[in-house]
Amino acid sequence: RLQALNATIVSHQDVLSLDDWPPKDGDGKAAPVSGKQPCKICGEKLKDLWLKRSMCLVCVKAQRSEHKRCPFCKATTLCAHDGATPKCFACDDHSCSQCSLLRLDGAGVSALASELQDRGRSSASASGERKVLLAFDWDQTLCSTKSGSAPIVGVHTLDPELGALLQTAEAGLAAVVTESGAVENILAFLAAHGLRHVEVRSANREKRTKASVIRELLARVAGTEGGGDCALLFVDDDLAEHTQPEMRALVRDTANAASVFFSNNA
């Protein structure tokens, strides 16, 4: 029984409640905890089973609950809506509808886009679907480039699910909103992949925030037929972009908006 418990704990460490310590086996007896590896916060020597990145689960809970930060990635945006221990969106691959922040990969984004369209079938345009503005980050989200480098055909790649989703979007509803200044290179790269209709906006070049650029794009769609209740699907691999106050306000103010913290491994 203890062996089965240990296997379960190893695969579900991040979602365990830490209210009962030490852990118990199936008969209610304390599972072995003492070992040779010290927790780098409290120094307690434990078995590897009870450590994550050299920190014991009790200290992880204390750091997140009392100090309001993740001890692994130092993020201060945590979710306390699910379970006894606050979750980190990055380290726990956590999603929370109450926080209006989802952790998804390309397939999850595609499914969410369909859901946003379906929500408007009863009241949207004549097509029976609500319009959805797709606003995707570039580096490490839509494309494999890093740090604003120019994309090179044959070297860099597009995320297949996000690329396919953009293929189905009409002009005016598909945009890359990036900090990269390589706008012309990105446009050429998109054209080489059959995505000439995708608009590219560089917040850095325009000396604006991504939120202000997206708000402008939404306002433009709102002025078109059937665009009055346009939904927003913002996808970015940088947690800081999602937690920026102006972006949080935009998501909150838009009736049907989804903010996706993108992960290739979600």
C-alpha positions in Angstrom: 0.0 0.0 0.0 2.8 2.4 0.9 4.5 1.7 -2.5 1.2 2.6 -4.3 0.8 5.7 -2.2 4.4 6.8 -2.9 3.8 6.3 -6.7 0.7 8.4 -6.5 2.4 11.2 -4.6 5.3 11.4 -6.9 3.0 11.9 -9.9 0.6 14.3 -8.1 3.0 16.2 -5.8 1.7 19.6 -6.9 -1.9 19.0 -6.1 -1.5 17.3 -2.7 -3.1 19.0 0.4 -0.4 19.6 2.9 -2.8 20.1 5.9 -1.9 16.6 7.2 1.8 16.1 7.9 3.6 13.8 7.9 1.9 11.8 5.0 0.1 8.7 6.0 0.0 5.3 4.3 -3.2 3.4 3.5 -3.4 2.1 7.1 -3.1 5.6 8.6 0.5 5.1 9.7 3.1 7.8 9.1 5.0 7.1 5.9 8.8 7.3 6.2 10.0 10.9 5.8 13.5 11.2 7.2 16.3 10.8 4.7 19.6 12.2 3.6 18.6 15.2 1.4 18.2 18.5 3.2 15.5 21.0 2.3 17.4 24.2 1.3 14.9 26.3 3.2 14.4 24.6 6.6 17.4 22.2 6.4 15.3 19.2 7.4 16.8 16.0 6.0 14.1 14.1 4.1 13.7 11.4 1.5 13.7 12.6 -2.1 10.0 11.7 -2.3 9.1 14.7 0.0 11.3 17.2 -1.9 10.6 19.2 -5.0 13.7 21.0 -6.4 15.4 20.5 -3.1 12.5 22.1 -1.1 10.1 20.2 1.2 6.4 20.5 0.4 5.8 22.2 3.8 8.2 25.0 3.0 6.8 25.4 -0.5 3.3 25.9 1.1 4.7 28.4 3.6 6.5 30.4 0.9 3.3 30.6 -1.2 0.8 31.1 1.5 2.7 33.4 3.9 5.3 35.1 1.7 3.0 35.2 -1.4 5.5 34.0 -3.9 6.6 30.8 -5.6 9.9 29.7 -4.2 10.8 28.1 -7.6 10.3 30.8 -10.2 9.8 33.7 -7.7 6.4 34.6 -9.3 4.1 36.6 -7.1 1.0 35.9 -9.1 -0.5 32.9 -7.4 -3.9 31.3 -7.3 -5.5 30.5 -4.0 -8.9 29.3 -5.5 -8.0 25.7 -5.7 -6.8 23.7 -2.7 -5.0 24.4 0.5 -1.7 25.5 -1.2 -1.7 28.4 -3.6 -0.8 27.3 -7.1 1.8 28.8 -9.4 0.6 29.2 -13.0 4.1 28.5 -14.3 5.5 25.7 -12.1 2.2 23.9 -11.6 0.9 24.4 -15.1 -2.2 25.8 -13.4 -5.4 27.3 -14.9 -8.1 29.2 -13.1 -11.3 30.6 -14.6 -11.8 32.8 -11.6 -8.3 34.4 -12.1 -9.2 34.7 -15.9 -5.8 33.0 -16.7 -5.5 29.7 -18.4 -2.4 27.5 -18.9 -2.8 25.9 -22.3 -0.9 24.5 -25.3 -1.8 24.9 -28.9 -4.5 22.3 -28.9 -6.1 23.8 -25.8 -6.0 27.3 -27.5 -7.8 25.9 -30.6 -10.5 24.3 -28.4 -10.9 27.5 -26.5 -11.3 29.5 -29.7 -14.1 27.2 -30.8 -15.8 27.6 -27.4 -15.6 31.4 -27.5 -17.3 31.3 -31.0 -20.0 28.9 -29.8 -20.9 31.0 -26.8 -22.2 33.7 -29.2 -24.3 31.5 -31.5 -27.6 32.8 -30.2 -26.8 36.5 -30.4 -23.9 37.1 -32.8 -23.7 37.8 -36.5 -25.7 36.1 -39.3 -23.0 33.4 -39.5 -24.2 32.2 -36.0 -20.8 32.6 -34.5 -19.3 35.4 -32.4 -16.2 37.0 -33.9 -13.1 36.2 -32.0 -10.0 38.4 -32.2 -6.8 36.3 -32.0 -3.9 38.2 -30.5 -0.8 36.0 -30.4 2.6 36.8 -29.0 5.5 35.8 -31.4 8.6 34.6 -29.7 8.2 31.2 -28.1 4.4 31.3 -28.6 3.4 31.4 -32.3 7.0 31.0 -33.5 10.1 29.2 -32.1 12.2 32.4 -32.2 13.7 33.8 -29.1 14.6 37.3 -27.8 13.3 39.2 -30.7 15.5 37.5 -33.3 14.3 37.6 -36.9 12.6 34.4 -38.1 14.3 32.4 -40.8 12.4 30.0 -43.1 13.8 26.5 -42.7 15.3 27.3 -39.3 12.3 28.5 -37.2 8.9 26.9 -37.0 5.3 28.0 -36.2 3.3 26.2 -33.6 1.2 23.9 -35.7 -2.1 24.3 -33.8 -1.8 28.1 -33.5 -0.8 28.4 -37.1 -3.8 26.3 -38.2 -6.1 28.4 -36.1 -4.8 31.6 -37.8 -5.4 30.0 -41.2 -9.2 29.8 -40.3 -9.4 33.4 -39.1 -10.5 36.2 -41.3 -8.4 39.4 -42.0 -8.9 41.8 -39.1 -9.3 39.1 -36.6 -5.8 37.7 -36.6 -2.9 39.6 -35.2 0.6 39.1 -33.9 1.2 41.5 -31.0 4.9 41.3 -30.0 7.8 43.2 -28.4 10.0 42.2 -31.3 11.0 44.9 -33.8 11.5 42.5 -36.7 8.1 43.3 -38.1 9.1 43.0 -41.8 10.8 39.7 -41.2 7.8 38.4 -39.4 5.5 39.4 -42.1 7.6 37.7 -44.7 7.8 34.6 -42.6 4.0 34.5 -42.2 3.5 35.0 -45.9 5.8 32.0 -46.6 3.4 30.0 -44.4 0.2 31.2 -46.1 -0.7 33.8 -43.5 -0.5 37.0 -45.4 -3.7 38.2 -43.8 -2.2 38.2 -40.2 -1.4 41.7 -39.0 1.8 42.3 -37.1 2.1 45.0 -34.4 5.2 45.7 -32.5 4.4 47.3 -29.1 8.1 48.1 -28.7 8.2 50.0 -32.0 5.0 51.8 -31.3 6.2 52.6 -27.7 3.0 51.2 -26.3 1.9 48.3 -24.2 0.5 45.1 -25.7 -2.8 45.9 -23.9 -3.2 49.2 -25.6 -2.5 47.8 -29.0 -5.1 45.0 -28.5 -7.7 47.4 -27.1 -7.3 49.4 -30.4 -7.7 46.2 -32.4 -10.9 45.3 -30.5 -12.3 48.8 -31.0 -11.7 48.5 -34.8 -13.5 45.1 -34.9 -16.4 46.6 -32.9 -17.0 49.0 -35.7 -17.7 46.2 -38.2 -20.9 44.3 -38.9 -21.4 41.6 -36.2 -18.3 42.9 -34.2 -20.1 44.5 -31.4 -19.6 41.6 -29.0 -16.3 40.4 -30.4 -14.4 38.1 -28.0 -10.7 38.3 -27.3 -8.2 35.4 -27.2 -4.8 36.7 -26.0 -2.0 34.1 -26.0 1.5 34.8 -24.6 4.2 32.7 -23.1 5.3 35.5 -20.7 3.4 35.4 -17.4 4.4 39.1 -16.8 2.4 40.1 -19.8 -0.8 38.6 -18.4 -0.4 40.1 -15.0 0.4 43.6 -16.2 -2.3 45.9 -14.7 -3.4 47.3 -18.1 -3.8 43.8 -19.5 -5.7 42.6 -16.5 -8.1 45.6 -16.9 -8.5 44.8 -20.6 -9.5 41.2 -19.9 -11.8 42.2 -17.1 -13.5 44.9 -19.2 -14.0 42.7 -22.3 -17.2 40.6 -21.9 -15.8 37.5 -23.6 -12.1 37.4 -23.1 -9.6 34.7 -22.4 -6.0 35.2 -21.3 -3.8 32.2 -22.1 -0.4 31.7 -20.5 1.0 29.6 -23.3 3.0 26.4 -22.9 4.4 24.0 -25.5 4.2 21.3 -22.7 0.8 22.0 -21.1 
